[in-house]
Amino acid sequence: MLDIKSLSASIDGKKILDGFDLKIKPGEVHAIMGPNGSGKSTLANVLTGKNGYEIEGQVFYEDKDLLNLPIEERAQKGLFMAFQYPLEIAGVNTNNFLKTSLNTIRKVRGLKELDSLDFLKLVKTKTKNLKIDEKILNRQLNVGFSGGEKKKNEILQMTILEPKLAILDETDSGLDIDALRIVSDGVNALRSKERSFLIITHYQRLLDYIKPDFVHVLVNGKIAKTGCGELAEELEKVGYERMEIGK
């Protein structure tokens, strides 16, 4: 699914990722933890095609050179990112945004586009399953949304678009317990043998609900330690310095 080899990324002359390696197979859930400034969000930005980085190394997605694909093609091929800080887009109706996004991807995949009635049935089912108030669908995209509503809206997008590889960049930050469960339920409902997840988080609490196959600790731009759920629990108890990770 995803094969990252010796990936380095710099911005304004500062190296953030430094020889990062990771392989994600179809159906796997990988969690990345790490202290502030270790390169977690930079990794997500590079994978999804954000401009401004000087990049070295290789990234293959379904055996294709991901770094040479424009942003829209990455999305069309099934790459999705839930943002840590979702943008507010004034003048864009949430319902129209979701419908246009879904039909664009369906068209690329050779599938029939959904008409308004079929899309409405789909989105009603998804919002009900995620316990999201349908009223947000008639509002401008993320405008005036609370932090929790923005994060729920990201998960709603993910469940509608059904990506092959979903990257969650600290989607759990700022969520209360109920919202955290809704986000986790959305992820768990999409887990399959063909779909993979890369979950970036500071906190072990999210991983209580989403049981990852692997937990990686990112320090100074590269993976310093890999384990399973117990590693996240240990980090929560003692922190990075006491575990002496990356030293």
N, C-alpha and C positions, 0 to 999 in steps of 0.2 A: 504493500500500500504506500508507505512513505519510507524513504531511505536517505538519511542525511549523513554526509561524509565530510569531515574536516571543515565544517562551516564556520567561517569567521565573518563578523560584521562590525563595521566601524562607522561612526558618525562624527563629523567635525574633527577628524583625526584621532578620536578616542575609540579604542577597540573595546567592544562590549561582548560579543561572542568570540571565542578563541579556540578553534579546533573542536567544535561541538559535533558529536556523533550520536545518532539515534536511528533505530529501525522500528517501525510500527507495522505489524501484520494486520490483515483484515480481521475485524472482530475484536481487536485488542483495545483496552482502555489504559492509557498511560497518564500518570499524574506527574507534574513537575513542580517541585517546591524549591525554595531558595530565598536567601536574604534579599533585601532591597538592593537594586543595582546589579544583580547577578546576571541579568540578561533574559529574564523570563518573557517580558512583553516584547523585547526586541526580537526574540525567536518567533513569536506570533506574527509580528509585523513583517518580518522578512518572508515568512511562509505565505502570507496573504498578499504580498506585493507592494507594501508601502514604500514610497520613494524616499530618497535621502540617505540611504545606506550604501557604503562601499562593501561589496560582498566578495568573498573568496570561498571556494569549496564547491560541493555538488549537493543538489537536492533532487531526488527522483520521486515522482508521484505517479503510481501505476506505470512505472518504467519510462516515464516521460520526464524531460528536463524541466522541472517546475520553474526554475529561476528565469527561463527564457519565455515563459508564458505571461501575457498581459493579465491584469487583475481580473477582467471580465471572463477570460477563458478559464482561469482557476476556479471561479465560482461556477461556471457552466459545467465544469468537469467534476463538480461535487465537493469542492472545498468551501467550508463555511467557518466564519468566526463570530463568536459572541463577544462583544466588546466589554472591556472593563468600564469604560465611560461612553455609553451609547450617545450618539449625537442627536441633537434636536434639529429637525428639518421642517422649518415653517413652510406652510403652503402645500405640503404633501400629505394627503389623507392616508392614514395607516392602512385602511382596507384596500385602497387602490395600489399602494406600495406592495402589499403582500401578493395581491392578485397579479400584478405586472411581473414581479420577481418570479413567482411560480410558473407563469405561462412562458416566460422567456426561457427558463430552464427546460420546461416540457418540450418546447419547440426545438431546442438544440438536441434533445434526446430522441426526437422523432415521435413524440407523443402528442395526442390531440390536446389543444388548449382548452381549459375549462371556461364555460360561459359563466355569467354572473350568478345564475341560480345554483349551478354545481359548486362553484367556489364558495358561495354563502353557506351551503350545507356542510362543506368541508371545514370551514373556519369556525362554524358554530360548534361542531363536534370537538375541534381542537381546543377552543377556549373553555368549553365545559370540562374537558378532561384535565385541563391545567388550572381550573378554578379561577379563570381570568374574566373580569367583567367585560362583556361584549361592548360596552359603551366606549372603551378605548379605541375600538376599530373605526369609529366615526370622528376621532380627533386627529389633529395634525401629528405627524410622526414624532413621538417622544416629547412634544412641546407641552410643558406643564405637568409632565408625568413625574411621579415620585421616583426615588431611586429604585424601589422595589418594582414599580410598574415598568420601568425601563428594562430591568433585567428579565422580568416575566415576558415582556414583548420580544426580547432577543430569543428566548426559548420557544416562544410561539412561532417565530420565523423559522427556527431550526426544525420544529416538528412538521411544519407545512412544507418546507423545501426538501426535507429528508436527505441531507448530504451524505456523501460517502465517508468524508473525514471532517469531523467537527472539532474546532479549536475553541475552548472556553477560556478566555483571558480574565481570570479573577472575577468570574461572574457572580461568585458568592460574596464578594466584598460589599458590606453595607446592608446585607439582607437580615431580616429577622427570622425566627425559627420557622414560621409558617411559609414565608417566601422561599426559604432555603429548601424546604421539603418539596415545594412546587417545582423549583428548578431541578432538583434531583429526580423527581418523578418523571419530568420531561425527558431527561437524559436516559434514565433507565428504560423508559417505554420504547426508546429508539434503538436500544442495544440489539445487535444482531451479528451473525457470523460474517456479514459483508461490510458492516459499518464500524468505523474506528473513531476513537476520541482521544484528544490531547487536552488534558485539563490542567490549567495553570492556576495554582492556588497558594495562599500563604498558610491556610488553616487546615488542620486535620478533620475538622467537624464536617466539611463537605464530603470527605472520603468515608465517613461513617454511613452515608446514604448511597454514595456511588462507590462501589467496591472496585478499585482499579486492579488490573493485572500486575502493573509495575508502578513503583514510585521512584522517581529520580530526583536527586538533590543537585541543583545547579549552583555552582560557586565559581566566580571569576570567569564566567563565559563558557564553562564546560561541565559535563556531568562528573561529579566527584564521588557519588555513591548511588547505588541502585538496590532496591529491595522491594518489599510488598507493603501491605497495610501497616504492619508492625513498625516499619521504619518511620512512617508518618506519625504514629502514636508516640514513638520515642522522641522525635523532634519536638512534638508538642510539649512533652514533659521537660526536656533538658535544654532545648535550643541548639543552634548551630555551633556556637563557640564551645560549649561543654562537650559536644560530640567530636569536636576538633575536625570537622569535615573540611576537606580541601587544604589541610595543612601538611 
